[in-house]
Structure formats: C-alpha cells, structure tokens
C-alpha cells in the first residue's frame, strides 16, 4: 500500500478547505496553545459568550458532518462517491438525566433507521455513556453493591442498549458499541457481550470495542472469542488503540494502582497488530473494524488480506478513520478496493465540544500525527499550484 498519493487523499477538498485545514492543524500542533485555548473555550461557553459560530465554521466544520442527521447528507454523499462509508456518530457524551438518556437513545435509533435507507452507511454507533449514568456503570464494573434506585437505573440502561441493538438487527444496520475509560469499560463489556450473544447468532450485528493500548485486552479478546465459539454466536469487534491514555495514567497514579494502559507506544502498536492477526485467524467467528490512523497497522492488514487470499472487500473486514483525519489512508485504501468507513460525528455544536476538544488534544499528544497531516496538505497544495502553473 502506498499512502502518499495526495491527489487521491484530498480528491473532494477545495483549495480553500485545504488552506483552512492547514491553519487548523498548525494551531493544534502547539500544545501550549491547545491548553490555553481549551481553558478559554470552556470559560467562554460557561459564560455563554457568542463564540459558537466561530467554532462551527472552523474546527466543527472540519471534524463534524453537521448539527443534525440531515445536515450530514452532503458529507455522506461525498464520501460515498469515493467508495467510503459513513458511520454517523451522535457525539453527545456523559449525559446526566433520564430525559437526556431517552433523547439520546431515540436519536441513535434514528441514525440506524436513516442508515437503512442509505447505501453509504455500513454501520451505526453509540456510546453507552450517552444513555447511562457513569456513576452506575463504574459501580457495576467494580462489583460494588447498587442501591435499589441504582439497580433500576442500570436495568433501564440495559433496556436502552437492547432497544438500540434490536433496532440495528431489525433494520439490518450493524452497530458499534464504543469504548470508554477503563473504570467504565467492564460494565460496557458485560452489556456488549450480552447483546452479541442475543443478536449475533447468524452474523455479527453487534460490535464491541477492544482498546489494545490496555495491557489486559489481548487476553480478553482471546477469551471472548473462545466463549462465543462455545455459546454459538459471532463476535463483532472494533479494534482501536485507545483515546484516554493520559487520563488513565493520571487516575492510576492518583489512586495508587498500576495503570491498565501500556506506557510505551511500541507495546500498544504490537498489541494492536497481534489483535488484528488474531481476528484474521478467526474470521469464521469474527467480523472486525480496524479503527486506526497508524499507517503501518493499515499496511500490515491490507497486505495480510491479500496474502491470505481474501477478497479486498470481504464484508467481515473494514478499515475506519475519523472524519478530518488521515484522508491519505482512507481514500487510498478505498481506491485499492478495501472496505473503508469514516466516523462522521454530528450534533449541536455546544454538546459536541467535548469531542472536538479531545480531537485537538489527541492530535497534539500523538507523536507526528499533526505534522504528518500538515505535510500532506502542504504537498497537495503545492501539487495543485504546480498543475495550475503548467
């Protein structure tokens, strides 16, 4: 695989969009600026200062599809023209009330129904924290006894998860259950396994997420597949490295336990690639999405698909990246005939801000990621200028 073809990578980006992206990544490249900007942004939002229109026209426009499902149609169509699917992600996180949970559940089900009518939407997705209490999830995961009220709340959360998964099966749109911080994840794993055993009898409709920057997740992955084989259901998986590294290390240090996340990037990389190989070895029982912006991991998987004599568009294997990032990977993989889907976040600008802040922090903290984006954008602008001049 060659990911250096910027003409393919930025096929559907105008010059003005590329220039704006360049300014955006130049800003993100400065960690001090990101930290200060985050605090100023939170301060402005708390005071309800009129800054959301600026966010909407810059960082929101780059990383998000729109404020509503219908707003995302243009982005869905653009991606579909290049053979890339859309995963509509209602990016509202950590809600607090029953009304919020019910509203979010309904919206997630709407993305499933909408996806059923769109050839360019291969998956739906949701976060359990959008429909359940963090406090209750943490207590369930730690084995702490729940109060009667908390037990009822967890039962309602489980019912919401079930409603979403049932809708996915009825509308024939597979659904990804996203991962969270380690102290919430055990309860989410329990729910995801329950749903897979219930609905994945014939094929993988429900996908759980495995964070392979965690030092215990390769073992969990292997045990999960063994259990599924024994129980007679398919396993749907989204493999990622993980997005909460600093938070995980800080919490572990603060509370005096060993961090569940690898300290070295090489260990995370090795864990991810071993996880992918394991899934390929068990394709009769597994369908998976390789969710990564890492070029080497994408090359390894693409090469393995060819070496093993699998179809490049085998429906059990997808590559996935986030909208606004790693287009050189997504578009070049798609051009070569592999299955690719982009996460397309959407939602009210104010409520999507935690997601956008995390994207900025991730681009700042992952070594080389922002400079790579900048280099590719600059290369494409230079190529276009040269082509115009000639």
ABEGO torsion letter per residue (X at the ends): XBAABAAAAAAABBAAAAAAAAAAAAAAABAAAAAAAAAAAAAAAAAGBBAAAAAAABAAAAABAEABAAAAAAAAAAAAAAGBBBBBBBBBBGBABAAAAAAAAAAAAAAAAAAAABAABABBBBBAAAABBAAAAAAAAAGBBBBAAAAAAAAAAAAAAAAAAAAAAAAGBBBBBBBBBAAAAAAAAAAAAAAAAAAAAABBABBBBBBAABAAAAAAAAAAAAAAAAAGBBBBBBBBAEAAAAAAAAAAAAAGBBBABBABAAAAAAAAAAAAAAAAAAAAABBBBBBBABAAAAAAAAAAAAAAGBBAABAABBBBBBBGBGAAAAAAAAAAGBBBBBBBBBEBAAAAAAAAAAAAAAAAABBGAAAAAAAAAAAAAAAAAAAAAX
